[in-house]
Amino acid sequence: YILIKILLIEDNPGDARLIQEYLSDLKNVDYSLEIADRLKKGIEILEDEFIDVVLLDLKLPDSEGLNGVEQIFSIAPSIPVIVLTGLNDETTAINAVKLGAQDYLVKDKVDSDLLVRSIKYAIERKRAEEDHQKLLEQRIRSLSIIEAQENERRRISRELHDGLGQLLSAAKLNFGMIDFVNASNKEKTTD
């Protein structure tokens, strides 16, 4: 069994009870549900506890609209957020997803299966995003290492080339001097 820790930020006790009923249909999964009736209380829970997923109402006494999504991501950017609201507005839904929400569910259109599936998918999508981000960071680090190695190879090549060129030039000059000295010595001996 898997344990999923869910934070529901919802000020309507009736909606909170309904969500609890929907969650009771989770099969092969244990869950714990924390309920906060204010965004501030929800954020305090996020700061103090490990949470797998947040279900967020957009109309709270201390937060309205997408401000709640932004505040949650400002303190817990890696936690998947599912907007669960009475507002059936496509523009708000699109903007919520653009801000990073994993899903946007309208309360009167939600049933147990949809909620459970959304929670599972949100958690998996967030994990996949994090894995993808880690792979990108590893790739960037690898490319940086390769670039540093190539720069070092070029530096060594330059030093070898320049150093070897200087040695060969010096050797050529020395051989030239030896030839000059030998030629001078031969002239002196033949005279």
N, C-alpha and C positions, 0 to 999 in steps of 0.2 A: 504493500500500500504506500501511496505517496501522500505526504502531508502538504497541503497548500494553505498558506497563511494569507487570508484575505482581509483587506481593510475596506470597509464600506463607509464612505463619508456621505451621510444622508440625514437630513433633519426631520423627515416625515416618519414617525414611528410605524405607520401603516405600511409604507413602502419598504421600510427596513424589515418588518415581519414577513412581507411577501418575498423579499430577496432571500431571507433565511429559509423559507419553505422551498423556493426553487433550488437552493443549494443542498437541501436535504436529499435531492435526487442525484447527487454526485455518486457515481458508482466506481468502485475500486480506488477511491481517493478519499482520504481523510482531510478534513479542512478545519481550520479554526477561523472564526470570524470576529473581528474587532469592529465595533461600530462607533463612529464619531459623528456627533450632530453639528459640528462646526469644522470649517477648514482648519482653523488654528489647532484644534484638538487633534485632527487627523495628521497634521504636520508634526505635532509633538510625538505622536505614536510612531510615525516614520523615522523620526530622529532617534527614538529609543529602542525600537524593535526591528527585527528582520521581517519584512513583508514581501510576499511573492507577487501580489497584484492589488491594485487599488480600483475600487468601483467608486466613481465620483459623480455626484449630482452637481449640475451647473448652477442651481439656484439654492444658495445657502444663506443663512442670516449674515455671515461675515464675508461672503464672496458671491459674485454674480458673473455668469458667463465664463469665458475661457481663462479668466484670471486665475482660477483655481488650478487649472492644468499647468499653467506657467509656474505658479508657486511650487507645486509638487515637483516639477522637473528641476526647479532651481536648487532644491535640496536633495532630491533623490532621482537623478536622471536615468538610472538603470532599472527603475521599477516600472513595469508595464501599467498603464492607466487605461481603464475602460470608462468612457463617459456613459453614465446611465442617467438619463434626464427625461423630463416630460416634454421638452422642447423638440418638436419634430421639424427641424430646419436644416435643409441640405447644406446651405452655406456654412452654418455653424459646424455641422458635422465635418465638412471638408477642412475647415480651418482647424478643428480639433485634431484631426489626423495629421495635418501639416505641422502642428506644434509637437507632435510625437505620440498622441493618444493611439492606442492599438485598435480601438473600436469605438463606435458611437451607437449606443442602443437607446431606443425610445421606450420609456417604461410601459406604455400601454400596448406595445407590440412585442414585448419580451415574454418568453415562456421559459420553462426550466431548461429544455434542451438547448435553446439559443444561448442562454446565459452561461450554462456549463461549457458549451463548445467555445464561446467567446473567451472565457477565462483560460481554458486550456490552450487555445490558439494564441492568445495574447502572450502568455508565458513563453511558449515555444518560439514565437516570432521575435520576442525580445532577446531570448537566448541566441537565436540565429543571428540577429543584428550584432550582438556583442561578439559572437564568434567571428563574424565577417570583419568587424572592426579590428579584432585582435590579429586576424590574418593580414589585413591591410597594414597594420603597424609593423608586423613581422616582415612583411615585404619591403616596407620603407627602410627598416633597419638593415635588412639584407642588401638592398640596393646601396645604402650608405656604406656598408662594409666593402662591397664590391668596388664602389667608387674610390674608397680610401686605398684599397689594394692596388687598383689601377694607377692611382696617383703615385703610390710608392714605387710601383714597377717603372713608371715613367721617370721618376727621380733617379732611381738606381741605374736605369738605362742611360740617362743623361750623364750621370757621374762616371759610369763605365766608359761611355763613348768619349766624353770630354777628357777624362783621365787617361784613357788608352790613347786617344789622339795626341795628348801632350807627351805621353811616354814615347810614342812612335816618332813624333817630331823631334824629341830630344835624342832618341836613338839615331835618327837619320842625321841630325847635326853631328852627333858624336862620331858616327861612321864617316861622315864627310870630313871631320877633323882628322880622324885616323888616316883616311885616304890622303888628305893633304899632308899630314906629317910623314906618312910613308913615301909619298911622292917627293917630298922635300929631302928625306933621308936618302932616297935613291939617287937624286941629283947630286947630293953631296958625296956619295960614295963613287959615283962615276966620274966625278971631277977630279 
